[in-house]
Amino acid sequence: MGMFFIKSVQGIRIVVQWCFLVWVIGIGIRFGLFIHSVENGAVTPLVSRPPGVEGFLPIGALTSLKFWLASGEIHPVHPAALVIFLTILLMSLLAKKSFCSWLCPVGTLSEGAYKLGARLFGRNFQIWRWLDMSLRGVKYLLLLFFVKVILLDMPIAAVGRFLDEPYWAASDIKMLYFFTGMSTTTIIVLSVLTVLSLIYKNFWCRYLCPYGALLGLASLVSPFKIRRDVSACTGCKACSDACPSGLAVHVSTAVSSPECTGCLNCVAICPEKNVLAMQPVFWKQPLPVWVYPTVVVSIFMAGVSTGMANGHWYSSLSYADYQRLLPLLPYLSH
């Protein structure tokens, strides 16, 4: 009975992942219908604009973060971008890099890809360890680039001008058109990434995602960690083999690596009861498997709800503003 509940944590995660993915797809469709109304000159939109679409604007959110830190104010254009960004950062500070393995739609699709690849090819392949370690640094270099350009080098006056310009206001439309009108180059790049994701576990997340790099660094201070009971561990290495990040869980007292996403694959696969557990350092007794997922989802819901309650969720842009922005879009490429 105990093993059933241990393994059911993966069932919980799959449900959470795919429910969130469906919700995100719904947001995309709703925003597409909203812009369709703008394109067709409708007096009123068919549906209202969903603020959640701003979650697809992480670079802009980083700019909004600098504006907020410098001025103490959340910029009224696309405020949900910053709310979502801060919420996901808080998730990592408190509950490991849980966004990546529990909520991120790219992470969900990436996981689905490598599981499909294992079925197609009989297994997933591994990059040479020396190359794997080198490639993992790419996402941190990308993160360093964005942090330097935006948080360190960009003057606050320039930040304010950027957030006030039509380019930022129309960034959600440009993001939509990126998906609905992909160029040949984009299709080729996404196809290559898809093939690589079929062969190698979480290729994009593991090597190229700067967002994941930031969350991983934030997760270093998280009280939640995979903890191993050394005295009861048999050293079977099943946990390490199951880890999609390739971490040596079987020799760790507590997994502190920024590469750990809190997916709990290692906990689910462990043949020994209560040897592995995701729990804070101050809690000595094994926690029920539903506690960590509840913490993860609750933090996300609390962050978004706080943004809504404080009036920092809905954009100041009106439907008329979008009608004025759309004709300008061809001139906002730079």
N, C-alpha and C positions, 0 to 999 in steps of 0.2 A: 504493500500500500504506500509506504514511504517513497519508494522509487517512482511510483506512478506520479505523485505530486511533484517530485523533483523534475521529472522529465516534462511535466505539463507546462513548465515555465516557457519552453519553446513554443508551445501552442498559444500561450498568452501573447508572446512577442509577435508571432505571425499574425494574430488577429489585430493587434495594435498597429503593426506595420501597414497592413493592407487596408484597414479602415482609414488610416491617415492618408494613404496614397489615393484612395477613392475620393476622400474629402478634397485633397489638393487638385485632383483632376476636375472635380466639380467646380472648384474656384476658377480654374483655367477656362472651363466651358462658359461659366457665367460671365467672366470678363470678356471672352470672345463675343458673346451675345451683346454685351454692353457696347463694345467698340463697333460691332456690326450696325447697331442703331445709329452711332455717330457717322459711320461711313455712308449710310443710306439717307442721311438728313432727316431722321425722325425727330419730331418736335419733342417727344419724351422718350427715354430709353425703354426698351423692352423689359430689362431687368436693371436693378441698381448695381453699381460698381462694388465688387467685393474687396474690402481693404486687405484681406489675406494675400492677395496677389503680390503685394509688396514684399513678401517673404522671398521672392525671386530676385530681389535687388540688394544683395549683400554688400557690394562695393559702395553703392549709394548710402547704405546704412552705416558704413564705416565713416563716410563723410559727415553724415548726420550726427554720429557719435562725437566727432571732434567739435562740431558746432555746439552740441549740448554741453560738452565738458567746458568749453570756452565761455559760453554765454549763459548757461543755466536754463536754456529754453530748448524745447523740442520744436524743430522747424515744422510748420503746419502742412507743407507739401509732402505727401507720403510718410506721415508719422508712424504708421504701422510697421514700416521697414525697420525703424529703430527699435520699436517695442518688441518685435519678433527677434531681432538680433540680440538684444539684451536678455530676453527670456531664454534663448538657446544658450547664451553664454552662462547664465545662472544655472541652467541644467548641468553644464559641465563642471562648474565650481562646486556644486552640491552632490551630483550623482554621476560622476565620470562622464565619458564622452557618449552619454546615452542617446543624445539626439541622433547620432550617426546610425546606430543599430536598431533604434526603436521607432523613430519618426521620419527621418530623412527619406524623401521619395527616391532620390538617386541611390541611396544606400540600399533601399528595398529592391530596386530594379537590379542593382549590381549583384546583390545576393542571389536574386532569382536567376541571373545570368550564369553565375558560376555553378549553381546547383543544376541548371539545365546542361551546362557544359560537361559536368561530371557524368550525367546520364548519356550524353552523346558520345563522349570519348572514353568513358569508363573510369575517368579520374580527372582531377585538376592537376596541372603541371606546376612546377616550382622553378623560379628563377634562381640562378646561382646565388649563394648566400652573400658573397662579396658585392654582387651587382644589386641584389635586393636591398642591402643596407645603404648603398650609394643612392639608389633611386628614391628611397624613402626621404632623403634629404631635399628632393626637388620641391615638395609641397611646402617645406619650411622656407626655402628660398623664395618661392612665390609669395608666401605670407610676408616675409621680410620686405619684399619689393612694395607691396601694397601699404604696409605699415609705414615704411620710409616715405613713400610718395605722398600719402594722404595724412597720416597722423603726425609725422615729423616735419616734412618739408613744405607742405601746403599752408600758406599764411591764412590766418583766420578770416581775413577780409576776402580772400579768394574763395574760401569755403562758403561764406555767405553769398557771394555772387553766384557761385555754381548752383547752390540750392534755390536761388531765386530765378535762375534762367529757365527758359522753355525746355532746354535739353533734359534737365532733371524732371521737370513736370511731365514730359512725354516719354520718360524712360520705361514706364510700364507698357506703353503702346509698342515701343521699339522691341521690348522683350517678347511681347506676343508675336510680332511679325518675324522675330528670329526663329520661332518654332513653326509658324504657319507658312513662311516663305523662305525656307532654307536654301542657301546657295549650294552650288555643287561642292565647293570646298568644305562647307559645314557638314554636308551629308557624308563626304569621304572621311572626315575626321571622326564623326560619330560612329560610322561603320567600323573604322579601325578600333576605336575604343570598345565597341560592342564585342568584336571578335576577341580582343585581348581579355575582356571581362569574362568571356566564356571559358577561356583557357586558364587564366590566373584569378585567384580569389580577390575580389574587391580591387581590381587594378586601379581604377580612378581614385577611389577613396584612399588606397594605400600609398600611392605615389604622387598624385597630382592635385588633390583638393586642398587649397590653402585654408578654406573654411574649417575643414577637419583638423588641419595643423593647429589653428588657433584654439579650437575646442580641446584638442589633446593637451596643449600646454596649460590651459585653464584647469583641466581635470587633474593635474598633478596635486592640487590642494584639496581635492574632493575627499571627504571623510569615508565615502563608500569606496571599497576596493575588494577585489577577489582575494580572499584570505584562505590559506591552506593550513590544515591541522597536520603539522609535520609528523607527529607521533602516530597518527592513524593512516597516513598515506603509504600506499604500497609501491609507489614509484612506477606505476604501469605506463605512464606517459600518454594515456588516452586523452587527458585534458589538453596537453600541448599539441597533439595531433589534430584535435578538434578546433583549436583556436584559428580563426580566419586571418589573424594578424601575425601568426607564426611565433607567438611568444612562448617562452619556456616556463609554462605555468607549473610544471611538476617539480621545479627546483626553487620556486618562489614562496616565501612566507606570506608576502602580500604583493600583488601585482600592481606596481606603481607606474608602469610604462605609459607614456602619452598615446601609445598605439592601441591600448585596451579600450574597446568601445562599450564594454558592459553588456555584450550580447548574451552572456551566460551559457554559451555553448559548452564551456568547460564544466560548469556546474551540472548541466544536464547529462553529460556523458560520463561523469565520474561514477565508477561502480561502488564506491564506498559511501555510506551514509554520513552526511555532515562533514566530510573532509574538506570540501570546497564550499564557500558561501560568499555571496556578495553582501557585505555588511559594514557599517562604520566601525572604526577602531574602538569606540567606547562601548560597543554592544557585544557582549561575550557569548550570548546564547544564539543558536541558529534562528534566523528569521524565517517566517513563512514565505513561500515563493512569490506570493502576491504583493508583498510589501514594496520591493524595489520597483516593479512596474507601476504601482500606485503612486510612489514618490515621483517617478519620471513624468507620468501623465499629469499629475497634480501640479507640478512646478510649471509645466507648459500652460496649463489652463489658468493658473493663478497669474502668470505673467501677462497673458493676453487680456484676462479679465481686468487686471489693474490698469492696463493701458486704456481699455474701454471706459472704465469708471472715471478715469482722470481726464477724459476728453482728448486722448492722444491716439485715436484709432482711425477715425475717418478723415480723409484728406480735405483740405480747404478747397480743392479744385471742384468746380461744379460741372454739370453736364455741358453748359455753355462754354466753359473753359476748354473742354475736350473738343468741342466743335471748332473752336478757334485754333487749337493745337494741331489737329490732324492735317490741314493743308500745309503747315510749316514743316512737317516731318521730313520731307526730302532735303531740307536745308539744315537739318539738325544732326548730321552725320559726324560732326567733329565737335 
